[in-house]
Amino acid sequence: MKNKQKIKRITICLLITGVLLGFYSRKIEPHWVKYEQVNLTINHLPEALEGKSLVQISDIHIGNYVDKDFIKGTFSKVTTLNPDIVVYTGDFVRLVKDKMPLAELNEVMRIAPKGKLQTLAILGNHDYGKNFQDSTAADSIVNLLHGYHINVLRNESVTVQGLRIFGIDDLWGTNFNPAKAMKDYAQSKASLVLCHNPDAVDLDVWNNYNGWILAGHTHAGQVRIPFWGSPILPVQNKNYDQGIKRISGNRTLYVNRGLGHSIPIRFNARPEVTIFTLKKE
């Protein structure tokens, strides 16, 4: 009899724990943003940029899973930080019944945070529509962002007060051309790269680049089992889950966990806004 009561109590405890974890993973953590503070050290950084802030926002995934008000509220908080540079590292949308949710994205980007010096973006795989191969869909995202004075880098670069920022189009899209983006890279100049999918760092296309690469894409797997990690990651190199990664060629990869989600669940993988402080190497 005592054993039956013990089993019953254990079963009830497990059920309650499961319900609480489910509630937390669905209703709390997906909207519990962590504002990561990271020093971003760059060779040859101009004195004018020393101590300036660069905010990275990634993977907002506007569509049928992500609450627009959550993204808009986060955008409002980032705006109060008064950042010097803002970069968006791809995946602005998620298809809704095979259609691009441009009206919803337009509503959100009206209050998108802007940098005092520059606001830049690159595209992610979801910005290429169905099967990540619709270049017309990608163009529609670019046009919308341009309407809000966000400069979309498509295998090209821009210089911000002596810091050259390269933007590489998405690895899974139709316009991936890192060799074109990096052809004018010079080690004697301060440089930074934006690249949505971290798997691209393992390709031999970097023109001897050494420095930081800011990526997104993984969402840290959305579910991270303590002491083990993420059982599912959308990258070939499973080391590229989140945060800082030291990689070959004296390069540093930073994988942002993103604000939105592909499925409405997060556990031990909180959404993220990264606030970098520019430092001279």
N, C-alpha and C positions, 0 to 999 in steps of 0.2 A: 504493500500500500504506500509506504514511504517513498519507494522508488518511483511509483506512478506520479505522486505529487511533485517529486523533484523534476521528473521529465516534463510535467505540465508547466512548472514554473520556468524551466529553461526554454521551452517552446514559446511561452508568452513573451519572455524577455527578448528572444530572437525576433519575434514578430514585431514587437515595439521598436527594437533597434532598426529593423529593416524599414519600417514606416518612416522613422525619423531621418534615416540616411537618405531615403528616397525624397522626402520633403526638402531636406537640405540641398541635395544635389540638383533638384529641379527648380526650387523657388528662391533659394538664398545665394548659393555660390555663383550661379551664372550672372548675378547682378552685383557681386561684391568685388569691386574693382580694387586692384592693388597698384599703387603708384610707385613703381620701382625707381630708385635713384641710383644712377650709374655714372662713374667718371669715364669720359670718352677721350682717351689720349691720342693725339694725332701728330705725326711728324711734320715739322715745318709749319705748324699752326700759326697764323698771323697774330700778333699781339692784340689786335682789335677784337679777335674772337675769344681770347682767353677768358674763361669763366662764363661765357654765354651759354644759354640753354637751348637744347634741341629736343623736342618732344616727338616720340614715335608712336603713331596710332596704326593699328593693323587689324585686318579681318573683321570689319564691322558687320558684314554679311546681312545687309538689309534684305528682308524677305519675309517669309511666313513664320520663322522661328524666333527671330530676334525682336524684342520689344523696342519700337522706335523711340519711345519716351525714355527708355534706359540709355540709349545711345545719345539722345539729345541732352539728357541731364549730365552725362559724362562730358560731352562736348562743352557744355556751359562751365563745368568745373575747370576743364583744361584752359578755357579762355581766360579765366581769372588768374591763371599762372603767368599770363603775359609772356609767352615763350618768344624767343628770338627767331628760331627756325622750327617749323612743323613739317614732318614727313609722314605720309600715309603709304604703308607698304603692302597695298593690294587687297583683293577680295572685298570690294565695296558691296557686292550683292550676292544673293543666292536665288537661283531661279524659282519662280512660283508657277507651277504647271507649265514649264518650259518657256515662260515669258520673263523678260527682264523687268524687275520692279522699279522702273525709272522714276515714276511719280513719287514713290515712297522714298527713294534715295534723294530725290530733289528736295523733298520736305526736310530731310535730315541735314543735307549739306548746306542749307541756307544758314545754319548756325555753326558750321564747321569751324573749329579753331584755326586761326591763321597766325603765322609767324611775323614778327615785326620786320625781319629782314627778308624772309623767303618762305613760301609754302610749296612743297613739292609732293609728288605722288608717283607711284608705279602701279602697274596692273598685276592682279593675281589670276590664278586659273579660272575662278568662278566668273571673273569679269569677261571671259570669253564665251559665255553662254553655254548652250548644250554641248556636252562632250568636250568642252574647253576648246572648241575649234571654230567659233563663230567670230570672225574678225569684225563684222558689222556691229555685233553686240559690243565688242571692245571699243570700237569707235564711238558708239553712243555714250559710253561711260566717260570717255575722254572729253567729248564735247560738253557733257554736263559739268564736269569738273572745271573745264576752262571757263565756263560761265560764271564760276565763283572764284576766278583768279587763282586757281590751283594749277601749277605748272606740272604736267604729266611728262615724265622722262621715259622715252621709249628707245632704249639703246642709245642714249645721248647723255650729255652732262651740262651742268650749269655751274658758274662760279659765284660764290657768295662771299664777298669781302676777302677774297684770296683762298677760300676753301672750295675746291672743286668737288662737286657731288655728282656721281655717276648713277644713272638709273637703268637697270636691265629689265627688259620685258620678261614675261613669265615663261618658265621652263616648259610648261605643258601647253602653252598657247601657240599661236601661229606666227608670232613675231619675235621669237627668242633669238637674239643675236648679240651675245656678250662680246664677241670679238670686235664688232662695230662699236659697241659702247666704250670698250677699253683701249681702243687703238691709239688714242692720244694721251694715255696715262703717262705721267712722268714722276719718277720716284723723288725728284727734287721739289715737288709741289705738295702742299697739303691736300689730302684726298679722302673721300668717304664713298662707299658704294651702297646702294639700295637694291635688294634682290629678293623677291618674294619667297621663292622656294629654296631652302638651304641646300638641297641636293646639288644645286648648280655650283657650289664652291668646290666640288670634287672634280669638276671638268677642267681640262687643260686649255683654258680660254682666257686666262686672267692677265696676260702680258706682264708677268712678274710683279703683279700688284702686291703690296704689303700694307696692311692697315685694317680698318674695321669694315665689316659687311653687316648691314642691318636687314634681317629677314623676318618672316612671319610664318604663315601657312599651317603650322602643326597644331596650334591651339594647345600645345603640350599634351596632345592625345585626349584632352578633355577629362579623362578619368585616369588618375595616377594612383596605383596601389602602393601604400607605404612600404618602404624598403625594397621595392621592386621597380616601380616606374610605370610607364604607359604600355599596356598590352597592344594597343593599336596606334600606329603613327603613319601618316601619309607621306613618308619619305623612305628612301632606300637605306640611307645611313641612319640607323636608329639612335645614334648618339646625338643627333640634332633634334632634341626634343624641346628644350627651352633654355633661356639664359645664355651665359657667356661660354664659348667654346674656343679654345686655342687650336688652330689648325695649321697645316703646312704652309710654308712660304712666309712665315712671320705675319700671318693674318689672324684676325680675331673675328669670329662670327658671333652675332647676338641674335637669338631667336625669341621674338616677342610672342607671348601666348595669345594675343588678339583680344578684342573686346567682344565680338560676337561668337557664334557657335554654329556648327553644322547640324548638331542635334541638341535639343534644349536640356542638356545635362552637363554639369561640371562637378568633378570631385577631386580635391587636392590639386586643382589646376585653375586657380582663380584668373578671371580676365585681367588684362594688364594695360596700363599706359606707362611707357618708359620715359623718364625725364633724365636726359643725358646732360652732364656738365662738360663743356669742351675744355680740354686741358692740353697744354703743349707737352709733347713727348720729352 
